[in-house]
Amino acid sequence: MWGQLSPLPSRDGKMAITPIICNIGSVDIHSLVPNKDEVEQVFTEKLDTLCDSARLGFTQYRSAGGYTLPVFHGMNHRIWGLTAIITHQLLGILAPTHYRHKLKFILPLLKVRR
């Protein structure tokens, strides 16, 4: 085990997810049996593909004071939600010279009343 990332709240806020970072060696992803209530699909993606700025997008939410989440797209699978947040944090640690993307919240323009 190399370490852990900071705990992240689940969508409903009822629990915290703490990503554990480790090397588990070579794994045949087809032999994994994920919990279907927690995992929709298992796949792999290369680090250089994930670090490519053309594959990174952002979704901006205005609720709860506003926040921005990363989205990785343009591959065989779209990575979004909690998985994208964990991926974003992990890439900043594993490949800091190749992945320098920061999340910014841009305040929406206010409509001017006339």
Secondary structure as UniProt FT lines:
FT   STRAND          3..4
FT   STRAND          8..9
FT   TURN            11..12
FT   STRAND          16..17
FT   STRAND          20..21
FT   HELIX           29..31
FT   TURN            36..38
FT   HELIX           47..51
FT   HELIX           53..55
FT   STRAND          56..61
FT   HELIX           63..65
FT   STRAND          67..72
FT   HELIX           81..94
FT   TURN            96..98
//
